[in-house]
Amino acid sequence: MIVIWLFLLVAGLALAAYGSRRAVTSALGASRTSSISPGIIGLTVVAIGTDLPEIANSIASAFGGHGDLLVGDTAGSALTQVTLILGLLCLGSTPIHADRDTVLTIGTMTTAALLVAALMVRDGVLARWEGALLVSAWVLAILVMQRRQPPRALAEPARAKPTEVAAKPTEVAAKPTADRSTGRYIASALGWLLIVGIAATAVVESFIQISDRFGIPELIAGAVVLSLGTSLPELVVDWTAIRRGAVALAIGDLFGSSLLDSTLALGIGPSLRAVTVSPSAMTACIIAAMGVMAATVITGSRPSHGRPSATLLFLVYGAATAALIVGTG
């Protein structure tokens, strides 16, 4: 039986990663054809797309009564994405240039959200109103960033103006086609979102079964192991983005996903159904907050990132993971 659950775990993670990438591609297509401002794409469209496994896990865990798994995965993912995943991307041949203001602002928001979450779970319950508050905090944070960001801060560089001028007649003539394309992109995105949700639900159930079989506490299993799997879409999508020259978009996705994990993903399940957690959940949130803050300082203090930054980020991830195992075991 354990072999079947292992197969479902691996297959579910692979399908969730692939589905997330396709959903993001479709959503970006809809954004492009509908002329939605690209300035916030990395923090919203891409971040939501790559964070679908965490969002699905939050809902499935809440209704399944697995509060520790929910907190462990979201807090662990918030930490993993800006330390381990970002460190792996820094090992590539392309130097990573991060916008200091964006990184420091989002990183500080994420740290604050995790510390607030730690206060929320100290009584052993994450209530529906607390979950709704976390979801609202994400919406507020995005509105703040939208006001702070230049229109193309997190998007790929704009095309040359002469090209844009020359293309205008064609764009006007093709408007009906663009409208139909937007509808197809939206339908495609919704279809892939559904597939990601199903895959993530299979991952959660198989992970619970495997953890129970080996006697691994849910909080540690979620924060250390499951978070690696649910962070796989960020690695796949952002590696592709960097190879295509969209470095700023990748950074926006990583820090945007970390913020989303600590707010929307953490709160959406409990907002639908309150969950109970162990006393270690508070510790996990605090450790994740410290790790995110350290990664924010490292990323925001340097104009370019390569192997030296990767080494520091790996050290932060290793220290935080060790602290999670010791502090919540």
The 8 nearest C-alpha neighbors of each residue, nearest first, counted from 0:
[[1, 3, 2, 4, 5, 208, 209, 6],
 [0, 2, 4, 3, 5, 209, 212, 208],
 [3, 1, 5, 0, 4, 6, 7, 209],
 [2, 4, 6, 0, 1, 5, 7, 8],
 [3, 5, 205, 7, 1, 6, 2, 8],
 [6, 4, 8, 2, 3, 7, 1, 9],
 [5, 7, 3, 9, 4, 8, 10, 2],
 [6, 8, 4, 10, 5, 9, 11, 3],
 [9, 7, 202, 5, 11, 6, 10, 205],
 [10, 8, 12, 6, 11, 7, 13, 5],
 [11, 9, 7, 13, 12, 8, 6, 14],
 [10, 12, 198, 14, 8, 202, 13, 9],
 [13, 11, 15, 9, 14, 10, 16, 8],
 [14, 12, 10, 16, 11, 15, 17, 9],
 [13, 15, 17, 11, 16, 12, 18, 10],
 [14, 16, 195, 18, 12, 198, 13, 17],
 [17, 15, 232, 19, 13, 14, 18, 12],
 [16, 18, 14, 20, 19, 15, 13, 21],
 [17, 19, 15, 21, 191, 20, 195, 16],
 [20, 18, 22, 16, 49, 48, 17, 21],
 [19, 21, 23, 17, 18, 22, 236, 24],
 [20, 22, 24, 18, 23, 19, 25, 17],
 [23, 21, 188, 19, 25, 191, 20, 24],
 [22, 24, 26, 20, 48, 21, 25, 45],
 [25, 23, 21, 27, 22, 26, 20, 28],
 [26, 24, 184, 28, 188, 22, 27, 23],
 [27, 25, 23, 29, 28, 24, 188, 22],
 [28, 26, 30, 24, 29, 25, 23, 31],
 [29, 27, 25, 31, 26, 30, 184, 32],
 [28, 30, 181, 26, 184, 32, 27, 31],
 [31, 29, 27, 35, 33, 28, 32, 34],
 [30, 32, 28, 34, 29, 33, 27, 35],
 [31, 33, 29, 34, 30, 177, 181, 28],
 [32, 34, 30, 31, 35, 29, 181, 178],
 [35, 33, 31, 32, 30, 36, 37, 29],
 [36, 34, 30, 33, 37, 31, 32, 29],
 [35, 37, 38, 34, 150, 39, 40, 30],
 [38, 36, 40, 39, 154, 151, 35, 150],
 [39, 37, 150, 151, 153, 152, 36, 40],
 [38, 40, 42, 37, 41, 43, 145, 153],
 [41, 39, 44, 37, 43, 42, 38, 45],
 [40, 42, 251, 252, 45, 248, 39, 43],
 [43, 41, 255, 39, 46, 40, 251, 252],
 [42, 44, 46, 40, 41, 45, 47, 39],
 [45, 43, 40, 47, 46, 48, 41, 42],
 [44, 46, 48, 41, 47, 23, 43, 252],
 [47, 45, 256, 252, 43, 49, 48, 42],
 [48, 46, 50, 44, 45, 49, 43, 51],
 [47, 49, 45, 23, 46, 19, 50, 51],
 [48, 50, 232, 46, 19, 233, 47, 51],
 [51, 49, 47, 53, 48, 52, 46, 256],
 [50, 52, 54, 53, 48, 49, 55, 47],
 [53, 51, 55, 199, 54, 229, 50, 56],
 [54, 52, 56, 50, 51, 55, 57, 264],
 [53, 55, 264, 51, 57, 56, 52, 50],
 [56, 54, 52, 58, 57, 196, 53, 199],
 [55, 57, 53, 59, 54, 58, 60, 52],
 [58, 56, 268, 54, 60, 69, 55, 59],
 [57, 59, 268, 61, 55, 56, 60, 62],
 [58, 60, 56, 62, 61, 57, 63, 55],
 [61, 59, 65, 63, 57, 58, 62, 56],
 [62, 60, 268, 58, 64, 63, 59, 274],
 [61, 63, 59, 64, 60, 58, 272, 268],
 [64, 62, 60, 61, 65, 59, 58, 66],
 [63, 65, 61, 62, 66, 60, 274, 275],
 [66, 64, 60, 68, 63, 67, 61, 69],
 [65, 67, 276, 69, 274, 68, 275, 64],
 [68, 66, 218, 70, 276, 69, 65, 217],
 [67, 69, 221, 217, 71, 218, 66, 65],
 [68, 70, 66, 57, 67, 72, 71, 60],
 [71, 69, 67, 73, 72, 68, 74, 66],
 [70, 72, 222, 221, 218, 68, 74, 69],
 [71, 73, 221, 222, 226, 75, 69, 70],
 [74, 72, 76, 260, 70, 75, 71, 265],
 [75, 73, 77, 71, 76, 72, 70, 284],
 [74, 76, 222, 72, 78, 226, 73, 77],
 [75, 77, 226, 79, 73, 78, 74, 72],
 [78, 76, 257, 74, 75, 260, 79, 80],
 [77, 79, 75, 76, 287, 291, 80, 81],
 [80, 78, 76, 83, 82, 81, 77, 75],
 [79, 81, 84, 82, 78, 77, 253, 76],
 [82, 80, 85, 79, 78, 253, 294, 84],
 [81, 83, 312, 79, 85, 316, 80, 86],
 [82, 84, 86, 79, 85, 313, 316, 80],
 [85, 83, 80, 87, 86, 82, 234, 81],
 [84, 86, 88, 81, 82, 87, 83, 89],
 [87, 85, 309, 83, 89, 84, 88, 312],
 [88, 86, 84, 90, 89, 85, 83, 309],
 [89, 87, 85, 90, 86, 91, 84, 238],
 [88, 90, 305, 86, 87, 91, 309, 304],
 [89, 91, 88, 87, 306, 305, 309, 92],
 [92, 90, 89, 93, 88, 94, 87, 305],
 [91, 93, 94, 90, 89, 305, 88, 242],
 [92, 94, 91, 95, 241, 242, 89, 305],
 [95, 93, 305, 304, 303, 96, 92, 89],
 [94, 96, 304, 303, 246, 93, 97, 89],
 [95, 97, 303, 302, 304, 94, 98, 246],
 [98, 96, 99, 95, 247, 302, 250, 303],
 [97, 99, 101, 100, 102, 96, 299, 247],
 [98, 100, 299, 102, 101, 97, 103, 300],
 [101, 99, 103, 102, 98, 104, 299, 105],
 [100, 102, 104, 98, 99, 103, 105, 148],
 [101, 103, 99, 105, 104, 100, 106, 299],
 [102, 104, 106, 100, 101, 105, 299, 107],
 [105, 103, 101, 107, 106, 102, 100, 108],
 [106, 104, 108, 102, 107, 103, 101, 109],
 [105, 107, 109, 103, 295, 108, 104, 102],
 [106, 108, 110, 104, 109, 105, 103, 111],
 [109, 107, 105, 111, 106, 110, 112, 104],
 [110, 108, 258, 112, 106, 111, 107, 105],
 [109, 111, 288, 107, 113, 112, 108, 292],
 [110, 112, 108, 114, 109, 113, 107, 115],
 [113, 111, 109, 115, 114, 110, 261, 108],
 [114, 112, 116, 110, 115, 288, 284, 111],
 [113, 115, 117, 111, 116, 112, 285, 110],
 [116, 114, 112, 118, 117, 113, 111, 119],
 [117, 115, 119, 113, 114, 118, 112, 120],
 [116, 118, 281, 114, 284, 115, 119, 120],
 [119, 117, 115, 116, 121, 120, 114, 281],
 [118, 120, 116, 117, 121, 115, 125, 129],
 [121, 119, 123, 122, 117, 124, 125, 118],
 [120, 122, 118, 123, 281, 119, 117, 278],
 [123, 121, 120, 124, 119, 278, 118, 125],
 [122, 124, 276, 120, 121, 275, 277, 278],
 [125, 123, 275, 120, 122, 274, 126, 276],
 [124, 126, 274, 120, 273, 129, 269, 275],
 [127, 125, 273, 129, 128, 124, 269, 130],
 [126, 128, 270, 273, 130, 269, 129, 272],
 [127, 129, 131, 130, 126, 132, 270, 269],
 [130, 128, 132, 126, 131, 127, 125, 133],
 [266, 129, 131, 270, 269, 127, 133, 132],
 [130, 132, 270, 128, 134, 129, 133, 135],
 [131, 133, 129, 135, 130, 134, 136, 128],
 [134, 132, 262, 136, 266, 130, 135, 131],
 [133, 135, 263, 131, 137, 136, 132, 262],
 [136, 134, 132, 138, 137, 133, 131, 139],
 [135, 137, 133, 139, 134, 138, 140, 132],
 [138, 136, 140, 134, 135, 139, 262, 263],
 [137, 139, 135, 141, 136, 140, 142, 134],
 [138, 140, 136, 142, 137, 141, 135, 143],
 [141, 139, 137, 143, 142, 138, 136, 144],
 [142, 140, 144, 138, 143, 139, 145, 137],
 [141, 143, 145, 139, 140, 144, 138, 146],
 [144, 142, 140, 146, 141, 145, 139, 147],
 [145, 143, 147, 141, 146, 142, 148, 140],
 [144, 146, 142, 148, 143, 147, 141, 39],
 [145, 147, 144, 143, 148, 142, 149, 141],
 [146, 148, 144, 145, 143, 149, 101, 142],
 [149, 147, 145, 146, 144, 152, 150, 38],
 [148, 150, 152, 151, 38, 147, 146, 145],
 [151, 149, 38, 152, 148, 37, 36, 39],
 [152, 150, 38, 154, 153, 149, 37, 155],
 [153, 151, 149, 38, 154, 150, 148, 247],
 [154, 152, 248, 247, 38, 151, 41, 251],
 [155, 153, 151, 248, 37, 152, 38, 156],
 [154, 156, 245, 157, 153, 248, 151, 247],
 [157, 155, 154, 158, 151, 245, 152, 153],
 [156, 158, 155, 159, 151, 154, 160, 163],
 [159, 157, 160, 156, 163, 162, 161, 155],
 [160, 158, 162, 161, 163, 157, 164, 156],
 [159, 161, 163, 162, 164, 158, 157, 165],
 [162, 160, 164, 163, 159, 165, 166, 158],
 [163, 161, 165, 160, 164, 159, 166, 158],
 [162, 164, 160, 166, 161, 165, 167, 159],
 [165, 163, 161, 166, 167, 162, 160, 168],
 [166, 164, 162, 163, 167, 161, 168, 169],
 [165, 167, 163, 169, 164, 168, 162, 170],
 [166, 168, 170, 169, 164, 165, 171, 163],
 [169, 167, 171, 170, 166, 172, 165, 164],
 [168, 170, 172, 166, 167, 171, 173, 165],
 [169, 171, 167, 173, 168, 172, 166, 174],
 [172, 170, 168, 174, 173, 169, 167, 166],
 [171, 173, 169, 170, 174, 168, 175, 167],
 [172, 174, 170, 176, 171, 175, 169, 177],
 [173, 175, 177, 171, 176, 172, 170, 178],
 [176, 174, 178, 177, 173, 179, 172, 180],
 [177, 175, 179, 178, 173, 174, 180, 181],
 [176, 178, 180, 174, 175, 179, 32, 181],
 [179, 177, 175, 181, 180, 176, 174, 182],
 [178, 180, 176, 182, 181, 177, 183, 175],
 [179, 181, 177, 183, 178, 182, 184, 176],
 [182, 180, 29, 184, 178, 179, 183, 32],
 [181, 183, 185, 179, 180, 184, 186, 178],
 [184, 182, 180, 186, 185, 181, 187, 179],
 [183, 185, 25, 181, 187, 29, 182, 186],
 [184, 186, 188, 182, 187, 183, 29, 181],
 [187, 185, 183, 189, 188, 184, 182, 190],
 [186, 188, 184, 190, 185, 189, 183, 25],
 [189, 187, 22, 185, 25, 191, 190, 186],
 [190, 188, 192, 186, 187, 191, 185, 193],
 [191, 189, 187, 193, 192, 188, 186, 194],
 [190, 192, 194, 22, 188, 193, 18, 189],
 [193, 191, 189, 195, 194, 190, 188, 22],
 [192, 194, 196, 190, 191, 195, 189, 197],
 [193, 195, 191, 197, 192, 196, 198, 18],
 [196, 194, 15, 198, 192, 193, 18, 197],
 [197, 195, 193, 199, 194, 55, 198, 200],
 [196, 198, 200, 194, 195, 199, 193, 201],
 [199, 197, 11, 195, 201, 200, 15, 196],
 [198, 200, 202, 196, 52, 201, 197, 195],
 [199, 201, 203, 197, 202, 198, 196, 204],
 [202, 200, 198, 204, 199, 203, 11, 205],
 [203, 201, 8, 199, 205, 11, 200, 204],
 [202, 204, 206, 200, 201, 205, 207, 199],
 [205, 203, 207, 201, 206, 202, 200, 208],
 [206, 204, 4, 208, 202, 207, 203, 8],
 [205, 207, 203, 209, 208, 204, 202, 210],
 [206, 208, 210, 204, 205, 209, 211, 203],
 [207, 209, 205, 211, 206, 210, 212, 204],
 [210, 208, 212, 206, 211, 207, 205, 213],
 [211, 209, 215, 207, 213, 212, 208, 214],
 [212, 210, 214, 208, 209, 213, 207, 215],
 [211, 213, 209, 210, 214, 208, 215, 1],
 [214, 212, 210, 211, 215, 209, 208, 216],
 [213, 215, 211, 212, 210, 216, 209, 217],
 [216, 214, 210, 213, 220, 217, 211, 219],
 [217, 215, 218, 219, 220, 214, 210, 328],
 [218, 216, 220, 68, 219, 67, 221, 215],
 [217, 219, 67, 71, 221, 68, 220, 216],
 [220, 218, 222, 221, 217, 216, 223, 324],
 [219, 221, 217, 224, 218, 223, 222, 216],
 [220, 222, 72, 71, 225, 68, 218, 219],
 [223, 221, 71, 75, 72, 219, 226, 220],
 [222, 224, 220, 219, 221, 226, 225, 75],
 [223, 225, 220, 227, 226, 221, 222, 228],
 [226, 224, 221, 228, 227, 72, 220, 229],
 [227, 225, 76, 72, 229, 228, 75, 224],
 [228, 226, 230, 225, 224, 229, 231, 223],
 [227, 229, 225, 231, 230, 226, 12, 224],
 [228, 230, 226, 231, 52, 227, 53, 225],
 [231, 229, 227, 228, 233, 232, 226, 76],
 [230, 232, 234, 228, 233, 229, 16, 235],
 [233, 231, 16, 235, 49, 234, 230, 236],
 [234, 232, 236, 231, 49, 235, 230, 237],
 [233, 235, 231, 232, 237, 236, 238, 84],
 [236, 234, 232, 238, 233, 237, 231, 239],
 [237, 235, 239, 233, 238, 234, 232, 20],
 [238, 236, 240, 249, 239, 234, 233, 235],
 [237, 239, 241, 235, 240, 236, 234, 242],
 [238, 240, 242, 236, 237, 241, 243, 235],
 [239, 241, 237, 245, 243, 238, 242, 249],
 [242, 240, 246, 244, 245, 238, 243, 239],
 [241, 243, 239, 244, 240, 238, 245, 93],
 [242, 244, 240, 241, 245, 239, 246, 238],
 [243, 245, 241, 242, 246, 240, 155, 247],
 [246, 244, 240, 241, 248, 155, 247, 243],
 [247, 245, 241, 249, 248, 244, 95, 250],
 [248, 246, 250, 153, 249, 245, 251, 97],
 [247, 249, 153, 251, 41, 245, 246, 250],
 [248, 250, 237, 252, 246, 251, 247, 240],
 [251, 249, 247, 253, 252, 248, 254, 246],
 [250, 252, 41, 248, 249, 254, 42, 255],
 [251, 253, 41, 255, 46, 249, 250, 42],
 [254, 252, 250, 256, 255, 251, 80, 81],
 [255, 253, 257, 256, 251, 252, 258, 250],
 [254, 256, 42, 252, 258, 257, 253, 251],
 [257, 255, 46, 259, 253, 258, 254, 252],
 [256, 258, 77, 254, 260, 255, 259, 253],
 [259, 257, 109, 255, 261, 256, 260, 254],
 [258, 260, 256, 262, 263, 257, 261, 264],
 [261, 259, 264, 73, 257, 258, 77, 262],
 [260, 262, 258, 259, 265, 113, 112, 109],
 [261, 263, 133, 259, 265, 137, 134, 260],
 [264, 262, 134, 266, 259, 265, 267, 137],
 [265, 263, 260, 54, 266, 267, 262, 259],
 [266, 264, 262, 263, 261, 73, 260, 267],
 [130, 265, 267, 133, 263, 269, 264, 134],
 [266, 268, 270, 264, 263, 269, 130, 265],
 [267, 269, 58, 57, 61, 270, 271, 266],
 [270, 268, 273, 272, 130, 271, 127, 266],
 [271, 269, 127, 130, 131, 267, 268, 272],
 [272, 270, 269, 268, 127, 267, 273, 58],
 [271, 273, 269, 270, 61, 127, 268, 274],
 [274, 272, 269, 126, 127, 125, 270, 271],
 [275, 273, 66, 125, 124, 61, 269, 64],
 [274, 276, 124, 66, 123, 125, 273, 277],
 [277, 275, 123, 66, 67, 124, 280, 274],
 [276, 278, 279, 280, 123, 67, 275, 66],
 [279, 277, 280, 281, 123, 121, 276, 282],
 [278, 280, 327, 282, 277, 281, 283, 326],
 [281, 279, 283, 282, 278, 277, 276, 284],
 [280, 282, 117, 284, 279, 283, 121, 120],
 [281, 283, 279, 285, 280, 284, 286, 326],
 [282, 284, 280, 286, 281, 285, 323, 287],
 [283, 285, 287, 281, 117, 282, 113, 286],
 [284, 286, 288, 282, 287, 283, 114, 117],
 [287, 285, 289, 283, 288, 284, 282, 290],
 [286, 288, 290, 284, 78, 285, 289, 74],
 [289, 287, 110, 285, 291, 286, 290, 113],
 [288, 290, 292, 286, 287, 291, 293, 285],
 [291, 289, 287, 293, 292, 288, 319, 78],
 [290, 292, 294, 288, 293, 289, 78, 295],
 [291, 293, 295, 289, 290, 294, 110, 288],
 [292, 294, 290, 296, 295, 291, 289, 297],
 [295, 293, 297, 291, 292, 296, 82, 298],
 [296, 294, 292, 298, 106, 293, 297, 299],
 [295, 297, 299, 293, 294, 298, 300, 292],
 [298, 296, 294, 295, 300, 299, 293, 301],
 [299, 297, 295, 296, 300, 301, 294, 102],
 [298, 300, 99, 296, 297, 301, 295, 102],
 [299, 301, 297, 298, 296, 302, 99, 295],
 [302, 300, 303, 299, 298, 297, 304, 99],
 [303, 301, 96, 97, 300, 304, 299, 99],
 [304, 302, 96, 95, 301, 94, 305, 97],
 [305, 303, 95, 308, 94, 89, 96, 301],
 [304, 306, 89, 308, 307, 94, 90, 309],
 [305, 307, 309, 308, 90, 89, 310, 304],
 [308, 306, 310, 309, 305, 311, 304, 89],
 [309, 307, 311, 310, 306, 304, 305, 312],
 [310, 308, 86, 306, 312, 307, 311, 89],
 [311, 309, 313, 307, 308, 312, 306, 314],
 [310, 312, 314, 308, 313, 309, 315, 307],
 [313, 311, 82, 315, 309, 314, 310, 86],
 [314, 312, 316, 310, 315, 311, 83, 317],
 [315, 313, 317, 311, 312, 316, 318, 310],
 [314, 316, 312, 318, 313, 317, 319, 290],
 [317, 315, 313, 319, 314, 318, 82, 320],
 [318, 316, 314, 320, 315, 319, 313, 321],
 [317, 319, 321, 315, 320, 316, 314, 322],
 [318, 320, 322, 316, 321, 317, 315, 290],
 [321, 319, 323, 317, 322, 318, 316, 324],
 [320, 322, 324, 318, 323, 319, 317, 325],
 [321, 323, 319, 325, 320, 324, 326, 318],
 [324, 322, 320, 326, 321, 325, 327, 283],
 [323, 325, 321, 328, 322, 327, 326, 320],
 [326, 324, 322, 328, 323, 327, 321, 320],
 [327, 325, 323, 322, 324, 328, 282, 279],
 [328, 326, 279, 324, 323, 325, 282, 219],
 [327, 324, 325, 326, 219, 216, 323, 279]]
